[in-house]
Amino acid sequence: MKSLVWLRNDLRMDDNPALKNACINSEEVHCIYIYSHDQMKLHNEANCKIEFVIKNLKYLNNSLQKIRIPLTVIYSDGFNDNPKKILDTVKERSISKVFWNNMFGEDENIRDSKVKDILNLNNISFESFDDQVVYPPGTIKTNEDKPYSVFTPFKRKWIENFDLDFLDIEFKYTAKKESNIKSNVNNISFDKAHSVDMSIWPSGEEKALSKLSDYLDSKVIRYAKDRNDPILEGTSRISPYLASGVISSRRCILEALKRNDFKLDSGEKGIVKWIDEIVWREFYKNIMFSFPKVSKGLPFQDYTKNIKWRFDEDEF
C-alpha cells in the first residue's frame, strides 16, 4: 500500500501517530506539508513562528530522507483550497490512504471536515489521530456529562483515569520503499517577511529532546519556586517546540515521570508542578474543542462582550 501523511502541527518523527501508523501499514510513504503564508498571517502567526516552522520543516525533511520518505511542500492560498490540493495529490501519486494528526480550532475543524468529505466522495481511505493530547478531546467530563471549565477538577479527573499505557510511544522506524517523488523543501521559496534570530530555540526534534532532557536533569526540581521569577531561567523554554509540534506532550510527561518514580501527584514538587503545566495545555485544547467560540476571537464569558474598551495609548 502507498500512503500519504499530511503534516500540519506535528513536525517530528518521535510520537507522531499519523506517521507511525502510515509506516506500519504501508510499504511506500509520502509526506506533504501545505504551506500558505497568507493563511498564517490571517491567523496572526508571528514572523518568528513562521521562521521556526520553516526551519523545522527542513530539519524534518533531512530525517525523513534517511528512511526514504519524501517530504514535499505544496503552496496554498489558504484553508479553502486544501481539500482539492489533497485530492489532486492522492490521484497524481496513486495513494491508497491518507493519514494526519488532528488540530484544534474552528477554522481547522471546518477545513478537515471538507477534506474528509472530498476523500469519502472519491472512496479514498483516511485515518486521523490525536497527537496533542493524552485523552481524546471532549472525553474528560464532569459527573453531569459537561465539559470542564475549571482546571483543578479537570486535572483531578485526568489523573484518576491515567494509565501508563497512554505513554506507550516508543517506535523504531525502518526504511520504506524508494519513491519516484523527490523532496522539494530545500528548493521552496517560503515568501518570508524577514529572517529572525531563533538561536535560543535551535531547530529540530533532537535539539528539542536535548533541551527537555537537560532541563529535567538540572533545573526542574526548582520549577515550583523559580518559574514565576523573570530574572531566573526557571522554565524549560520548550513551548515553541510544543506549539509547532516538534515535541509532543506525551514525550514531555513520560520523560518527567521517569525522573519522579512514575508519580503524577507526589514526589518532587518541581516535577509535579511542571507536569501540571503540560496538562494545562491539554485543558486549554479541551476548552477549544468544547467551546469553539474561543478560537473565533470571542470571549469565554459571554457577558464580557459588553465591556467597552478605551484603546487609549496615552493611558497605557
N, C-alpha and C positions, 0 to 999 in steps of 0.2 A: 504494500500500500504506500501511496505517496501522500504526504500530509503537509499542510501549511500551518505555521504558527504565526498568529497575528500579535506581534509585540506591541505593548502600549506602555503602561506604567509598571513595567516588570523587566528592567534592563539588566538581567542577570541570568546565570545558569543555576546557581545554588537555590534550592527550594523554589523552583519555578514549575508548578504542576502542569501547566499547559505544555511547556517544552518537554518535560519529563514524560508525560503520557503520549505525546506525539512520537518521541523516540522509542518508547516501549512498543507501540503498536504499528510502527511504520519502518520500512527499510530505507526510505528516502524522505528527508525532511527539509523543507524550505522555511525561512523566516522572512517576514516583511515588517516594515515599520512605516506607517502612513504619516508623512510629515506635512504640516500646514502651519507656516509661520503666522498667517492671518488668524487661524483658529486659536493659537496660543496667545496672541495679543488680545483677541476677543475675550479670553478668559483671564486677562490681566496677568499673564505669566511674566515675571521679571526677566530681563535680558540675561541676568546671571543664571537663572534656572534653565533658560533655553540653551545657553552655552554649556551648562552642566549636562543636559540631556544629550547634546550633540557629541560631547567628548566621551560619554559613557556608551553611546551607540557605537562609536569607533572602537572602543575597548572590547565591547561585547562581540563585535564583528571578528576581531582577532581570535577570541576564544572559540567562537563557533567554527571558524575555519579549520581549527585543529581537529574537529570531528566531522569535517566535510559537510557542514550545513551552511549554505549561502544565506547571507542577510542582504536584502535589497530594500532601499528606501524608495517609497512611492510618493510623488508630490500630490498634494491635495489642496483644494480651495477651502476646505472646511469639512465639518462632520457630514453635511448633506450628500457629498459625493462618495462617502466611504462604502456604502453598500455596493455600488456599481464597481468601485475600484477592487473590492474583494472578489466579486463575481467574475470580473474580467481576468483577474489573476488566476483564479481557480480554473477557468476554462482554458486560458493560454497554456497552463502548465499541467493540465490533466490531473488536478488534485482530487483526491478521494474524500478527504475530511479536513475540516478547519478547526484549530484549537486556539483558545485565547483565555486569558485571565480577566475576571470581571473588574470593572471600575465602579466608582461611586459618583453620584452627581446626576441631576436630572437630564442634562444635555447628553451625557454619556449613555444613560439608560435608554433614551429615545433613539439615539444612534444605533445602539446594539440591537434593539428590538427590530429596527428596519433591516439590519444585516441578517438577523435570524429569518425574517420574513422572506427576503430575497433568496436565501440559501434553501429554505423549505420549498419555495416555488420551483426551484431548479433541482430538487431532490439531491442536494449536497448535504452530507452529514456534517455535524459540528458538535463541539463539546466545550463547555466553559467551566472555569474553576474559581474558587475564592482563595486568592493567594495573599490578600492583605489583612485577613482576619483569621483568628483561630476557629471561631464558630461561624456558621453561615449567617449572613446578615439578617436581622429580624427574628432570630430564633431564641434569643435571650429575652424573656418577657416576665412581667410581674405575675403575681398569682391571679390577677384579674385578666390575664392574657393581653396586656397592653405593653407597648414599648417603654423602656425606662427613659426617664428624662433627667435623672439624678445619678451621678457616677457611683457613689458608695454602694447603694443596693445592687447596681449593675455589676460591680466588681465582686460583691459577695456571691451573687448567682454564678458569675463567671468561674470563681474558684470552686464552688460547690460541684459544678459539673465537669471540672477539668480532669483530663486523663492524659498521662504522658504519651499515650499513643498518638495524640494530636500532633506531637512534635516528631513523629517518625518521618523525617525529611531527608535522610541521607540517601544519596543516589549516585551511582558511578556511570557516567556517560561513556558510550563506546562509539567509534566512528560509524557513520552511516554510508549508504551507497553514494558514490560520486554523482553529482548532478551536473547537467549541462548549463545550469544557471550560475552566473558569476556574481559575486557580491559587488555592489556599486558604492558602498558607503564612503570610501575614500575619494570618490570622484564626484561627489554631490556638492553643489553649492547650496548651503542652507539659508541663504538670504538673511544673515545675522545683521543686527544693527551695529554692533561693535564687539570687540573681544573683551573678555572680562578675566581678571586675575582670580582664578579659583584654586590657587596653590594650597590654600588651607584645607581644601577638600579635593585631593588628587583623584582622578577618575579611575574607575574600575572596581569590580566587586572584591578583588584581592586586597586592595587598599582599604575598602570599607570594612572587610572582615578583620584586617590587621588593626585598624583603628579601634574597632569594637573590642578585640582581644586585649589590646594594650590598656584600654580604659578599665575593663573588668578586672584586669590583673593588678592595677595600681591605684586607681582613684575612686572606684565605685563605692568603696567602704565608707567614704566621707560624703557620698552623694546627698544623703538626707540633710546633712548640715551645710554643705558648701553650695548646693545648687542654686540658691537664691541670692548669692553674693556675687555681683557682677565683676568685682575686681579679681575674683579667683577663677581658675579654669576648673570649675567643679562639675561640668557637664560633659557628656560623651562626644558632642559635636557630630553625631551621625544622622541628624534629622534630614539633611539634604539627600542622603543615600536612601533613607526610608521613604521620603516624599517622591522620589523618582523610581523607586523600586529596584535600586541597586543592591539592597539588602532587605531581607524580609523580617517582619515582626516575629515570626516563629523562630527564626535563627537567633534573634536577639534574646528572646525568652529562654530558649534552650541553653545558650551559652551562659546566661546569667544563672540559671538553675544548676548547672554543672558546678558552679562555684559556691552554691549555697545548699549543698546536700539535697538538691531537688525539692527544697521547701519553698512554697509560694508565699506564705504569710507569716513566716517565722524565720529565725536565723539572723543573718547580718542585716541590720536595718537599712543600710545603704542599698544593698541589692534588692531588698523587698520594695523599697521606695522607687527604685529605678524601674523595676518590673511594672509597678503601678503606672508609671508614665507611659509605658508601652501599651498597657491595657487602656489607658485614656484614649490613645489613638483609635483603638477598636470601638470604644464607646462613641466617639465622635462620628465614626463611619456608620455606626448604627443609627445615630441621630440623622445623618444624611439620608439613610435608607428609609427610615420610618417617617421622617418629616421632610419630604423633598423640597419644601419651600425654602429651607435654609441654604440650598445651593442655587437659589434664584435671586439672591440679593435681598431676601425678605427676612425680617427678624423672627427669632424663635417664639418670643412672646408677642402675640398679635397687638396688644394694647400699645406697644412701643412704636407702632407705625404712626401714631398720632403726635409723637414728640416733634416739636418744632426746633430744628437745629439752626443756629445763627450763622455758622460758617464765617466767622469774623476773624481774619488772620491777625489783625492787630491785637485782639483779645487773647488769641492763642500765644 
